[in-house]
Amino acid sequence: MSENDSKTQNGGEGKGEAKGSLPAQQSQSEPENIWGDPITKLKPEAHVLLVHFAKIPEEEIIPHVLATREKAWKVCPYGCIGKFLFVDPTIQNHSYYKPVLERTKKSNGEEGDMILDLGCGFGQNMRQLVLDGVPRDRVFGADISEDLINCGYDYFKDGNADTRFMSFIGDLLKWGSGEEKPSAYDMAKEQFDIIYTAIFYHLWSYDVQKSACIATVKLLKPKAGSTVFGWQLGAEPAREVVRGIDERRKEHGVMFRHDEGSWEKLWREVGKETGTEWRVEADFHVPEMYKEHISVKGRDAEGKEGESRGGILWYCVTRL
């Protein structure tokens, strides 16, 4: 779908037309590595999730995954698709996940908190929440691409009217700036207690990330305890990276990769501009998949070129 379109989705397939093609290998004009090696086996958590919802025979799992990537690549040629990240839920690995489960489940007859997966893509993290006992009516999704959300229903085979999630389709940045009117996000304003964002904010430059965070604040209930948590690619020290991006993804040509300090600074600025205060918890670490040194080249906060160690930034930001 066009980035200018916006709507809510709670039924109907709404399939979009193919917008790209599946490359046999990485394009020479695409220096950034966004195409993963062929997958032969799912991680245990991805396997459990797919079998629980899709209920497909064991021998059909890998062909199903490969066919899904091919279909999704045509509408969303991003690294999360090329490298099969759509199969793996990550929300359960976050240190804040246990409190999230406690907050979102019903307790003493009271409804649990409402959680939004912002930039939900296939919705694997939404389904992980449901698998772990969160009522489906407490779990919501939002993404710029309806095609990607529908690919999730195809992948998990749970697109029936009674199993679909309430999803908001639209451009968060354009809504936040007032460019997108009307917007599905109008219905989502100040509705959520918790927002999960995975590999989301790092897609943009520092200033655009700040705009995205300000728009995120508008989706949270205006009260103490409202929470944004998740993870993204980081660097230590923080750096702005200019990437080799093809024409379809040119809006993500500049990425700012945070360290703990720069992430805290960003949220101080967000608080100042929104008249809010936040407790920022952030943890930069180098995961097992980065066994070898991953170098991140770019400009630091003072504009000087250099190199940093690449890694993952986990965070939990809570309104005071």
N, C-alpha and C positions, 0 to 999 in steps of 0.2 A: 504494500500500500504506500501511497505517497506520505512523506513526512508532514504534509500539511493537513492530512486527514486526522480527525479525532472522533472517537466514539467509545461507548462502553460495549463490552461483549459479555453476553450471558446466555448465548444460544445462537444457533445458525453457524454454518461453517465459514462463510466469507472467504473462500480461498482466493489468493491473489495470483496474478500471472507471474511466470518466471521472469526474473530480471537479470540473470547472469548465466554462466555456464560452469560446469564442473571441470577444473583443469586436471589433466593427467598428471601433471607435476607442477611445482611452483613456477609461476610466470617469471621470465627474466626481468620484466618491468616492475616486479613486486619484490624488492629486496628484503622486506620484513618477512620472517618465517612464520607463516600462519597456517601451514598445511602439515598436519601431523602424520606420523607413520601409520600404516594400516593397523587396525585394532584386531586382536585375536581373542581377547578375553576381557570381560568387565571386572572392575573392582567389586568386592563383595557387596558394598552398600548400593552400588549402581545395579548390580544383578538382582538384589532383593527388591529394589524399587520397581524395576521393569517387570519382573515376574509377578509381583503383587498386583500391579495395575493392568498390565497388558495381557498377562496370563497366556503367553505364547510358549510353545514347546522349546526345549533347550536347544535343539538343533537349528532353530530358526532365529535365535537371538542375534548372533553376529551378522547374518545377512540383513536382518531388520535394522540393525544399527547403521550399517553401511548405506542401505537404501535411504534411510532417514537423513543421513548427512548429505547425500547427493541432492535430495529434494530441498533441504534447508539452505544449502550453499547457493542455490539459484536465487533465493530471495534475501539472503543475508550472508554475504561473503566475508565473515569476520573470523578471527582466530578462535573464538569459542566454538565455532562450527567446524572449522578445518581441523582443529586439534581434539575434537570429540569431547570438549568440556561440557557439552549439554547432557551427557549421560550421568555425570557425577554430581550428586547433591553435596553441598559443602556446609550448609547451615549447621548441621549437627556437630561439626568440628569446632565451632566457635565456643569460646569460654562462657559466653552469655546465653548459650542455648538452653541450659537447664532452667534459668529464670524465665526465659521466653515461654517454655512449655508450662511452667507454673502460672504465668500471667494469662496465657491464652486459653487454657482449659477451664471448663466450668467448675466452680467451687461453691459449695453451700447453696446451690440453687441459683447462683448469680452467673450471668454471661461472662465469658472470658474476654480479655483485651482483644482488640482487632489489630491484625498484623498485615502489612502490605509488603510484597516482594517487588521492589521498584527496579525495573529493568529485568523482569522475570524471565524473559526468553521462553524456553520450553516449559518452565514451571516445575523443574525437578525439585527445587527447594520447597515449593508450596506442597508438593505431594509428600515430601519427607515429613513435613509438619503433620499432615493428615495421617500418615502411616504411624506417627508417634502419638496419635491420640487427640490432636487438636481438631475441634469441630470444623468442618469444611466452611461453614458460614462465618467463621472468624478469620478466614484466610482469603486474601485478595491479591491480584496481580496487576502490574502496569508495565506497558512497553510501548515503544514507538511503532513496533511492527506487529500487526494482526497476523500476518503470514507466519511469523515465528511462533506465536502463541498457538496457532492452529497446527503447526508442525509438532508441537508438544502433545496435542490431543491425538494426532496420528501416531506418534511414538508410543504413548502410554495407552492408547486405545480406550480412552475414557471421555469421549466427546459427547456423550448423551446429555440431554437437557438436564437430567437430574444429578449429573456429576460434574458439570462445568463450573469453573470458578467465575466469580464476578471479576471482570478485568477492565481496566481503563486503557484505552488506546489513544495515544496522542504524543505530542512533542512537549516534554516537560519544560525545556528551556523557553520555548515560544509561549507556553502558558504562563510561566513565571514572569516573563517580561511583558505580558499583556498582548503579544502579537497574535496569539491563537484564541479567537473568540467566535462562537462558543467553543468550549473544550470539555472533553470527558472529565478532565481534572477539576472542573467546577463542582462536580458532584462529590469529589474526593476531598475537597478542602476541609481541613481541620477534623478529619474523620478517624484518624488512626492513632493508636497508642504506641505502636512499634512499627518501624520501617527497616527492612533488611535490604542492603545494597551490596551485591557481590560483583567484582570486576566491572565497576560502573563509573565512578567519578574519575578514575585515572584516564579515561578516554580523551579528556580535554586538557586545555591549558589551565594554569592556575586561576586566571580570572573567570573563565567559563565554569570551572569547578565551583567557584564561589557562588556564581549565579545558580548553578544546579543545587547547591546546598541550601541556598535561600528559598528556592522553590520547594525543596523537600520539607523545610520547616513549615511552609504553608499547608502541607498535607497532614502534619501532626496536630493532635489536639493541643490547644494552647494551655498546657498545664504542666506542673512539675512532674517529672517521672517519664514524660514522653521520650522515646529512645530511638536513635538511629544506630544500627550496628552492622558490621560486615567486614569485608576485606577487599584488597586491591593490590595491584603491583606497586612496589615501592622501591626506593633507592636510599642508600646511606653513604654520604649525605644526599639530600634531596636534589633532583635535577629536572630541568625541562629538556625534553627529548624531541627532536624533529625527526619524524619517521618517513620512510619511503612508502607512500600510500598511493594506491591506484585511485582513479577518478571517482569510483563509487563510494570511497571512504574518505574523501579529501577533508571533510569537516573534522576528522580526527588526526590530522597531520601533525599536531603539536600535543604532546602528552606531558603533564607534570607528574613526576613520580615522587611521592612524599616520603620523608622520614617522620619520626614521631614529633619532632619539634615543629616542622612546617605544617603538619596536620593540625596541631593544637593552635598554631597561629591563624590558620585559615578559619577555624571555628570561632576564634576570638573576633575576627572580622565579621563573620556571619552574625554573631551575637550583637555586635555594635550596630549593624545595619538593620537588624530585625527587632532591636530592643529586647533581646533575650539573653539569658546566661546559660552556659553549658559546662558540664563536667566532661572533660575529654580524656578517655583512656585509649592509649595506642601502644602497639607492640610490633616493632619491626623485627623480623627474623628471617633466616635463610633456611628454607625447607630442604628435605632430602633430595627433591628433584633438582636442586641447585648444588649438587655435590661439587661440581667444578665451579670455579669462580665465574660468575656472570657479570660482565662489565656493562655498565650503563653510561653511555657517553652523552654529554650535553652541557647545558649552562646551569651553574648553581644559582643560589638566591641573589648573588651579586653580579650575575651576568658573565662569570668567567667560565671558559670552556674547561672541561676536565672529565674524569671518570669516577664512578661510584660503584659500590657493590649492589647488585640487584637482589631483591628479595620480596617478601610479602609483608604488607602492613595490615594487621588486624586492628579493629577499632570498635569502641562503644562510646557513643556520645549521648549524654542524658541531660534533659532540661532541668535546671534548678528552680 
